[in-house]
Amino acid sequence: MPETLLRPVIGVTGPNKGGDRAWYFTRYAIIWAGGNPLRLTPKNSHLHEVLNGIVIGGGDDIYPSLYESEILPNTRYDKERDMFELIYIEKALKQNIPMLAICRGEQLLNTYLGGSLHQDLRKLRRHTRNRWTVLPLKTLLVEPDSRIKELLGTTRCRINSLHTQAVDQLGDGLRVVGRDLDNIVQAVEDPLRPFVMGVQWHPEYLLYLSRQRNLFRGLVQSARQQI
């Protein structure tokens, strides 16, 4: 079968309730990139489905007990989703399934690999504002010798910001390949695997920028090799 006809199945994780906007944008990005998206939630996990790639999506904060930290007041957690997505992260890593982890997904990937998180970024900010926005108003600095630089095509670009947590201690096997102007981790990858990448921003909301679409294209191209 010609490569152009191969449409790898890409699982996209999300919560039981809500998350529709992120799902629709991510679904479109995967279809555009040549993949076949499959929505995965704790109640509809499709654990026996054959997946060629996976997106661990954004959402509520990671439950602190996963990285031995304290519960913060007025913070939304989703323990059921944590456990569900950890199963898929483990599956992806053990089976070498290409994986793109977005925002919360990057944080959960990091904790699975033994890392920890900053729970409140406000005290770390000196050059950037601690505001949520889907607009690309934050500066990303990318390591030049990285896979994500190949996909973005630049070592400096603009990204959005929809998070209160971020990577602190790095998980085993991961490499930091992107930071913002406050030196907060914005991108990680596993250099020894075909495609394991985590980004702290939400590229699914920046699809009008070709370099952001390239993240999904890279995932689908790597996943196509799983067919």
N, C-alpha and C positions, 0 to 999 in steps of 0.2 A: 504494500500500500504506500503511495507517495506520502512523504512527510507532511505535506500541506493538508492531507485528509485525516491525519492522526489527531484526535482530540482527547488528550489525557484527562482523566477525572481528577478534579482538584477539590478536596474537601475544604469547607470554610466553617470554622467553629464560631459559635455565638451563644447567647443566653437563651433560656426557655421563653422569657418574656422580653419584648423590646428588641432592639438591635436591627430593626428592619432597614433603616437607612443605610447602615454600614453594609448589611448583606446585599442590598440592591446595587450599591456602588461597586462593591467587590465582585459581585456576580458579573456586572457589565465589564469590569476590567479583565476578568478571566476569559470571558467570551471573546472580547476584542483580541486578547493575546492568543486565542486559538484553543482554549481549554473548555472543559465541560464542568461547570461548578456544581457542587453538591452541598446543600446546607446541613450542618451538623450541630445539634444541640443536645443537652443531657437527656432529654426525653426522646429525641430522634437521633441516636448516635451513629447508626449504620456501622457498627463496629466490625461487621463481617464483610462490608463492602471493600472491593479492591480499589485502593487509592493510588494514583500516580504522583500526587503532590498534595500539599496541605497548606492552608493559611490559618494560623492561630490568631483570631481577631481581637479587637480592642474591647474595652468595657470597664467594669468596676475594678476597684483595687484588689490586689492579691492579699489573701488572708495572711496576717503576719506570722502565724505559727509555722508557716512553711519555711520561713527563714529566721525563726527564733527571735521575733521582735514583738513589741506590745501592740495591743489593739488600740486604735485611736478613736476618740469620740467623733460623732457626726461624719462617719466614713462608711461608704457603701461597700460591702463585701458580697461575694457569691461563692460560698464554699463548694456547693454542688458543681458549679461550673469549673472551679479550680481542679477538682478531682477528675472530672470528665476530660478536661483538656490535658491534664498530666498524662492520662492514658495515651492520648494521641501524640504528645511530644515523645513519650517513650517509644511508641510504635514507629514514629518517623525516624528517630535516631537509630533504633535497632535494625530497621529494615532499609536504611539509607534512602528514605522517601524525601524528596526535596521539600523544604519547608521555609515559608516566609512568616515570621512572627511579628505582628503589628501591635505597637504600644503595650497594652496589657500582655499581649502574647510574648513580646520580647522579655518583659519582666518575669513571666512565668517560666519561660525557657531558662532564664538565668538562675532562678531559684531551683529549678529541677537539677541543674548542673552544680548545685552547691553554693551559688552566689547569694548575695543579699541585696536589699533595696534601700534607697533613701525614701522615707515615707512622706516627708514634707520638704519640698524644694525651695521654699521661700527664703530660708536662711542661706542658701547657696548662691542666690542670684545677686550679681553685681552689675552686669551689663545688659541683662535681658529682663523683661517684665514677666511676672507670674500670672499671665492671663490665658484663658482658653480661647482659641480662635481656629476656625477651619482655613483661614487665609494664610498664605505663606509669608509670614512676617518675621520669622526667626531665621537666623543664619546657621547653616550647617557647614562644618569644616570636615572634609573627608580625607582619610589617609590615601596617598597617591597609589600605593601598591596594594590595592584591595579589589575584591570582586565588585563591591558596590560602586567604586569609582568607575569601573568599566561600564556598569549599567547606567549610572547617572551621567557619565561623560564629563565630569567636572570634579574639582576638589573643593568647590564652594558654591552653595546654592541656597535658596530659601525653602523653608519648610513650615508646616503648621504646628500647633501645640495644643493638645487636649489631654494633658496628664498632670497628676500631682506626685506620682512616684517615678523613680528612675533607678537604673542600675547603680549599685554602690560597689561591693566586692564582686569581682567578675567570676562567673561560673567556669568550671573546668573545661578547657578546650576552646573557649571563646576568645576572640580578639576584638578589642575596641577599634572600630574603623571610622567612627564619626562622633564628633562632639559639637556642642554649641559654643557660643562666646563665653559662657560661664564654665566651660570645661565639663559640663554635664554630658554623660554618655547619651548619644543619639542613635548609634548604630553598632551592631556587633555581627560577627560572622565566625563560622568554624572553617579555618583555612584548609583543614584536612578532609573535608566532606565536599561532595559535588555542589550542594546548594543548601546551606543552613544559614539563614540571615534573619536578624532581628532589627527592626527600626522603631524608634520611639514616636515618630510622627505617624500621620494617617495618609499614606499615598492614595488610598481609594477616594479621598475627597479632593485630590489634586490631579485628576485624570486629564484635565485640559493642558497639563504640562507633559510633554513627550517623555522627559527624563523620568518622571514618576510612573508613567505607564510602562517604562522599560523594566521596572522591578517585577511586574507581573509577567511581562514577556520573558524575562530571564527564568522565572519560576516555571512557566509552562514549557519552555524549551528544555529545561532540565528534566521536567516531569515526563516529557515525550519519550525520553530515553528509557523510561520505566515500562513502556508498553511492549 
